[in-house]
């Protein structure tokens, strides 16, 4: 029983050491190393808020916004306070904003403010995202209006062209009649005249733009110290496992030889 408790304690110590190691790497802007340490901490405990929140931050810094958003969402589910939950949704909103998912980002900022009213950064980014969405929708509406205008102009040009062709046919018929008349009146003198012209259209469209934001973890120890702690814990873990195996071996009964 004592050995089992020791094993559990070592497991928790190892998890804490990995978290500290991740925080040291994150502070030193070694986001790939931080990512690895936080993932290892999660392998040891899949229900710890700090591991998911800090992994979300490391992924965000690496530019992996889609996975970052997922980790912040999981951290929000594990958050113990409204403040933690507000920060998770705020950071999730930032990750969505980076992906140009404006409507989802707006909902994330609203969730942040519902959990943590008065959070000024969330209020600012909510306003920013809403303005961006309004600009985008206005741009799309302008594009629709422009397309409609171009279609109308094209239709009008086609009508004008039809009218021109009709007038041209009428002119040619009139000229033909006049020619026959002149020929009859003047017995052989001939005169003709004829003129004609054409035109063509023009058209173009337009595109869009981008945003900004950031997150963070905690705790302070030196990287070398954290690595030493991890190595020591690995050694202790092996000793405890060996003792457990020895005790399990002692518990097994050997077969006695058959008496004849």
VOSE-946546 format. One record per residue (C-alpha): x, y, z; residue in one letter. Coordinates in Angstrom, 3 decimals, always signed. Layout:
BEGIN
+----------+----------+----------+------+
!        x !        y !        z ! rest !
+----------+----------+----------+------+
!        X !        Y !        Z !    A !
...
+----------+----------+----------+------+
//
This chain:
BEGIN
+----------+----------+----------+------+
!        x !        y !        z ! rest !
+----------+----------+----------+------+
!   +0.000 !   +0.000 !   +0.000 !    X !
!   +2.836 !   +2.373 !   +0.975 !    X !
!   +4.670 !   +1.592 !   -2.264 !    X !
!   +1.506 !   +2.310 !   -4.257 !    X !
!   +1.113 !   +5.699 !   -2.556 !    X !
!   +4.764 !   +6.444 !   -3.308 !    X !
!   +4.185 !   +5.602 !   -6.974 !    X !
!   +1.167 !   +7.982 !   -7.105 !    X !
!   +3.180 !  +10.758 !   -5.434 !    X !
!   +6.055 !  +10.298 !   -7.903 !    X !
!   +3.544 !  +10.398 !  -10.788 !    X !
!   +2.229 !  +13.786 !   -9.548 !    X !
!   +5.762 !  +15.119 !   -8.997 !    X !
!   +6.747 !  +14.117 !  -12.522 !    X !
!   +3.667 !  +15.871 !  -13.921 !    X !
!   +4.541 !  +19.071 !  -11.992 !    X !
!   +8.157 !  +18.896 !  -13.153 !    X !
!   +7.024 !  +18.599 !  -16.806 !    X !
!   +4.730 !  +21.602 !  -16.360 !    X !
!   +7.583 !  +23.650 !  -14.886 !    X !
!   +9.877 !  +22.519 !  -17.684 !    X !
!   +7.277 !  +23.600 !  -20.237 !    X !
!   +6.917 !  +26.992 !  -18.549 !    X !
!  +10.697 !  +27.520 !  -18.582 !    X !
!  +10.826 !  +26.662 !  -22.301 !    X !
!   +7.820 !  +28.913 !  -23.016 !    X !
!   +9.396 !  +31.863 !  -21.166 !    X !
!  +12.572 !  +31.305 !  -23.207 !    X !
!  +10.420 !  +31.348 !  -26.378 !    X !
!  +11.271 !  +27.691 !  -27.090 !    X !
!   +7.673 !  +26.965 !  -28.031 !    X !
!   +8.338 !  +23.560 !  -29.635 !    X !
!  +10.004 !  +22.293 !  -26.410 !    X !
!   +7.168 !  +23.793 !  -24.348 !    X !
!   +4.641 !  +22.016 !  -26.591 !    X !
!   +6.363 !  +18.620 !  -25.989 !    X !
!   +6.593 !  +19.110 !  -22.189 !    X !
!   +2.924 !  +20.115 !  -21.845 !    X !
!   +1.789 !  +17.159 !  -23.977 !    X !
!   +3.776 !  +14.774 !  -21.747 !    X !
!   +2.167 !  +16.357 !  -18.680 !    X !
!   -1.264 !  +15.748 !  -20.255 !    X !
!   -0.356 !  +12.076 !  -20.872 !    X !
!   +0.123 !  +11.768 !  -17.090 !    X !
!   -3.061 !  +13.680 !  -16.225 !    X !
!   -5.763 !  +14.370 !  -18.798 !    X !
!   -7.809 !  +16.566 !  -16.438 !    X !
!   -5.459 !  +19.366 !  -15.441 !    X !
!   -6.419 !  +22.911 !  -16.433 !    X !
!   -2.861 !  +24.351 !  -16.505 !    X !
!   -1.551 !  +21.713 !  -18.934 !    X !
!   -4.243 !  +22.414 !  -21.555 !    X !
!   -4.188 !  +26.177 !  -21.074 !    X !
!   -0.397 !  +26.393 !  -21.404 !    X !
!   -0.324 !  +23.965 !  -24.342 !    X !
!   -2.910 !  +26.187 !  -26.033 !    X !
!   -0.580 !  +29.167 !  -25.513 !    X !
!   +2.447 !  +27.323 !  -26.936 !    X !
!   +0.472 !  +26.206 !  -30.009 !    X !
!   -0.806 !  +29.766 !  -30.512 !    X !
!   +2.768 !  +31.087 !  -30.435 !    X !
!   +3.759 !  +28.434 !  -33.007 !    X !
!   +0.970 !  +29.634 !  -35.298 !    X !
!   -1.076 !  +26.429 !  -34.921 !    X !
!   -4.318 !  +28.336 !  -34.308 !    X !
!   -6.769 !  +25.521 !  -35.097 !    X !
!   -5.352 !  +23.104 !  -32.460 !    X !
!   -4.745 !  +25.989 !  -30.056 !    X !
!   -8.477 !  +26.783 !  -30.187 !    X !
!   -9.319 !  +23.142 !  -29.291 !    X !
!   -6.945 !  +23.139 !  -26.260 !    X !
!   -8.351 !  +26.440 !  -24.954 !    X !
!  -11.853 !  +24.998 !  -25.241 !    X !
!  -10.809 !  +21.932 !  -23.189 !    X !
!   -9.118 !  +24.209 !  -20.621 !    X !
!  -12.372 !  +26.205 !  -20.326 !    X !
!  -14.196 !  +22.952 !  -19.455 !    X !
!  -11.644 !  +22.253 !  -16.689 !    X !
!  -11.457 !  +25.830 !  -15.356 !    X !
!  -12.082 !  +26.131 !  -11.598 !    X !
!  -12.941 !  +29.846 !  -11.580 !    X !
!  -14.861 !  +32.321 !  -13.738 !    X !
!  -11.612 !  +34.239 !  -14.304 !    X !
!   -9.884 !  +31.138 !  -15.732 !    X !
!  -12.893 !  +30.373 !  -17.898 !    X !
!  -12.961 !  +33.977 !  -19.152 !    X !
!   -9.262 !  +33.811 !  -20.108 !    X !
!   -9.748 !  +30.506 !  -21.937 !    X !
!  -12.599 !  +31.827 !  -24.082 !    X !
!  -10.687 !  +35.074 !  -24.700 !    X !
!   -7.649 !  +33.149 !  -25.977 !    X !
!   -9.924 !  +30.848 !  -27.977 !    X !
!  -11.442 !  +33.950 !  -29.577 !    X !
!   -7.952 !  +35.171 !  -30.499 !    X !
!   -7.158 !  +31.824 !  -32.159 !    X !
!  -10.430 !  +31.995 !  -34.133 !    X !
!   -9.739 !  +35.600 !  -35.115 !    X !
!   -6.368 !  +34.523 !  -36.523 !    X !
!   -8.226 !  +31.994 !  -38.692 !    X !
!  -10.590 !  +34.724 !  -39.942 !    X !
!  -13.523 !  +32.906 !  -38.286 !    X !
!  -15.101 !  +36.203 !  -37.258 !    X !
!  -18.568 !  +34.993 !  -36.222 !    X !
!  -17.102 !  +32.190 !  -34.045 !    X !
!  -14.543 !  +34.611 !  -32.541 !    X !
!  -17.383 !  +36.999 !  -31.611 !    X !
!  -19.210 !  +34.157 !  -29.806 !    X !
!  -15.980 !  +33.191 !  -27.955 !    X !
!  -15.474 !  +36.791 !  -26.735 !    X !
!  -19.116 !  +36.917 !  -25.629 !    X !
!  -18.561 !  +33.663 !  -23.658 !    X !
!  -15.470 !  +35.249 !  -22.093 !    X !
!  -17.481 !  +38.284 !  -20.973 !    X !
!  -20.352 !  +36.121 !  -19.674 !    X !
!  -17.858 !  +34.239 !  -17.462 !    X !
!  -15.788 !  +37.298 !  -16.581 !    X !
!  -17.791 !  +40.563 !  -17.048 !    X !
!  -15.709 !  +43.708 !  -17.353 !    X !
!  -12.743 !  +41.885 !  -18.970 !    X !
!  -11.474 !  +44.906 !  -20.969 !    X !
!   -9.321 !  +42.921 !  -23.450 !    X !
!  -12.291 !  +40.711 !  -24.345 !    X !
!  -14.507 !  +43.813 !  -24.732 !    X !
!  -11.932 !  +45.437 !  -27.019 !    X !
!  -11.469 !  +42.327 !  -29.188 !    X !
!  -15.227 !  +41.742 !  -29.349 !    X !
!  -15.671 !  +45.282 !  -30.701 !    X !
!  -12.762 !  +44.740 !  -33.129 !    X !
!  -14.179 !  +41.435 !  -34.453 !    X !
!  -17.682 !  +42.921 !  -34.846 !    X !
!  -16.290 !  +45.869 !  -36.836 !    X !
!  -14.318 !  +43.475 !  -39.034 !    X !
!  -17.416 !  +41.368 !  -39.682 !    X !
!  -19.435 !  +44.503 !  -40.544 !    X !
!  -16.698 !  +45.598 !  -43.000 !    X !
!  -16.627 !  +42.118 !  -44.552 !    X !
!  -20.409 !  +42.010 !  -44.952 !    X !
!  -20.428 !  +45.541 !  -46.387 !    X !
!  -17.729 !  +44.488 !  -48.872 !    X !
!  -19.783 !  +41.453 !  -49.875 !    X !
!  -22.919 !  +43.616 !  -50.284 !    X !
!  -20.973 !  +46.137 !  -52.388 !    X !
!  -19.702 !  +43.287 !  -54.523 !    X !
!  -23.254 !  +41.986 !  -54.998 !    X !
!  -24.470 !  +45.499 !  -55.908 !    X !
!  -21.599 !  +45.955 !  -58.323 !    X !
!  -22.299 !  +42.631 !  -60.007 !    X !
!  -25.981 !  +43.532 !  -60.299 !    X !
!  -25.031 !  +46.883 !  -61.859 !    X !
!  -22.663 !  +45.188 !  -64.323 !    X !
!  -25.369 !  +42.688 !  -65.315 !    X !
!  -27.826 !  +45.563 !  -65.866 !    X !
!  -25.280 !  +47.505 !  -67.966 !    X !
!  -24.591 !  +44.416 !  -70.062 !    X !
!  -28.316 !  +43.887 !  -70.584 !    X !
!  -28.740 !  +47.550 !  -71.646 !    X !
!  -25.804 !  +47.283 !  -74.065 !    X !
!  -27.351 !  +44.187 !  -75.641 !    X !
!  -30.648 !  +46.073 !  -76.038 !    X !
!  -28.789 !  +49.052 !  -77.607 !    X !
!  -27.007 !  +46.706 !  -79.984 !    X !
!  -30.306 !  +45.077 !  -80.986 !    X !
!  -31.773 !  +48.560 !  -81.632 !    X !
!  -28.721 !  +49.521 !  -83.718 !    X !
!  -28.990 !  +46.329 !  -85.785 !    X !
!  -32.707 !  +46.985 !  -86.304 !    X !
!  -32.031 !  +50.592 !  -87.442 !    X !
!  -29.274 !  +49.374 !  -89.734 !    X !
!  -31.659 !  +46.887 !  -91.422 !    X !
!  -34.268 !  +49.628 !  -91.877 !    X !
!  -31.636 !  +51.983 !  -93.386 !    X !
!  -30.517 !  +49.314 !  -95.802 !    X !
!  -34.132 !  +48.655 !  -96.864 !    X !
!  -34.692 !  +52.401 !  -97.411 !    X !
!  -31.513 !  +52.729 !  -99.448 !    X !
!  -32.522 !  +49.761 ! -101.576 !    X !
!  -35.959 !  +51.311 ! -102.329 !    X !
!  -34.369 !  +54.687 ! -103.151 !    X !
!  -31.906 !  +53.017 ! -105.490 !    X !
!  -34.709 !  +51.281 ! -107.403 !    X !
!  -36.606 !  +54.583 ! -107.611 !    X !
!  -33.573 !  +56.475 ! -108.979 !    X !
!  -32.906 !  +53.765 ! -111.488 !    X !
!  -36.446 !  +53.898 ! -112.841 !    X !
!  -36.486 !  +57.730 ! -113.029 !    X !
!  -33.017 !  +58.175 ! -114.543 !    X !
!  -32.836 !  +55.011 ! -116.764 !    X !
!  -29.473 !  +53.738 ! -115.770 !    X !
!  -27.884 !  +56.460 ! -113.540 !    X !
!  -27.036 !  +54.811 ! -110.245 !    X !
!  -26.121 !  +56.223 ! -106.832 !    X !
!  -25.880 !  +54.466 ! -103.473 !    X !
!  -24.856 !  +55.507 ! -100.048 !    X !
!  -24.451 !  +53.555 !  -96.802 !    X !
!  -22.958 !  +54.054 !  -93.300 !    X !
!  -22.687 !  +51.928 !  -90.128 !    X !
!  -20.942 !  +51.629 !  -86.615 !    X !
!  -20.398 !  +49.433 !  -83.435 !    X !
!  -19.431 !  +49.746 !  -79.651 !    X !
!  -18.275 !  +47.467 !  -76.698 !    X !
!  -18.458 !  +47.324 !  -72.810 !    X !
!  -16.029 !  +47.444 !  -69.727 !    X !
!  -15.988 !  +45.860 !  -66.172 !    X !
!  -13.852 !  +45.023 !  -62.901 !    X !
!  -14.283 !  +43.801 !  -59.140 !    X !
!  -12.330 !  +44.098 !  -55.622 !    X !
!  -10.959 !  +41.958 !  -52.462 !    X !
!  -10.393 !  +42.268 !  -48.415 !    X !
!   -8.027 !  +42.506 !  -45.057 !    X !
!   -6.508 !  +41.078 !  -41.516 !    X !
!   -6.312 !  +41.299 !  -37.408 !    X !
!   -4.070 !  +40.937 !  -34.106 !    X !
!   -3.809 !  +39.532 !  -30.321 !    X !
!   -1.873 !  +37.247 !  -27.565 !    X !
!   -1.904 !  +34.758 !  -24.391 !    X !
!   +0.456 !  +33.276 !  -21.370 !    X !
!   +1.518 !  +30.566 !  -18.592 !    X !
!   +3.213 !  +30.726 !  -15.012 !    X !
!   +5.857 !  +29.537 !  -12.358 !    X !
!   +9.660 !  +30.079 !  -12.359 !    X !
!  +12.620 !  +27.646 !  -12.061 !    X !
!  +15.775 !  +27.152 !  -14.116 !    X !
!  +15.687 !  +24.745 !  -17.070 !    X !
!  +18.664 !  +22.712 !  -15.749 !    X !
!  +16.978 !  +22.388 !  -12.355 !    X !
!  +13.744 !  +21.147 !  -13.937 !    X !
!  +15.664 !  +18.581 !  -16.011 !    X !
!  +17.530 !  +17.361 !  -12.889 !    X !
!  +14.212 !  +16.951 !  -11.055 !    X !
!  +12.844 !  +14.915 !  -13.955 !    X !
!  +15.899 !  +12.668 !  -14.066 !    X !
!  +15.755 !  +12.111 !  -10.286 !    X !
!  +12.057 !  +11.273 !  -10.519 !    X !
!  +12.720 !   +8.765 !  -13.302 !    X !
!  +15.292 !   +7.022 !  -11.074 !    X !
!  +12.914 !   +6.943 !   -8.085 !    X !
!  +10.109 !   +5.665 !  -10.297 !    X !
!  +12.255 !   +2.745 !  -11.478 !    X !
!  +13.174 !   +1.851 !   -7.861 !    X !
!   +9.534 !   +1.863 !   -6.754 !    X !
!   +8.490 !   -0.272 !   -9.753 !    X !
!  +11.283 !   -2.775 !   -8.980 !    X !
!  +10.139 !   -3.050 !   -5.310 !    X !
!   +6.525 !   -3.606 !   -6.389 !    X !
!   +7.624 !   -6.385 !   -8.760 !    X !
!   +9.756 !   -8.021 !   -6.006 !    X !
!   +6.828 !   -7.967 !   -3.585 !    X !
!   +4.524 !   -9.445 !   -6.217 !    X !
!   +7.107 !  -12.227 !   -6.764 !    X !
!   +7.244 !  -13.034 !   -3.048 !    X !
!   +3.454 !  -13.330 !   -2.981 !    X !
!   +3.508 !  -16.212 !   -5.489 !    X !
!   +3.569 !  -19.741 !   -3.958 !    X !
!   +5.906 !  -22.392 !   -5.381 !    X !
!   +4.571 !  -25.930 !   -5.990 !    X !
!   +5.725 !  -28.502 !   -3.396 !    X !
!   +7.153 !  -31.731 !   -4.701 !    X !
!   +4.829 !  -34.767 !   -4.681 !    X !
!   +5.503 !  -37.210 !   -1.898 !    X !
!   +5.695 !  -40.871 !   -2.891 !    X !
+----------+----------+----------+------+
//
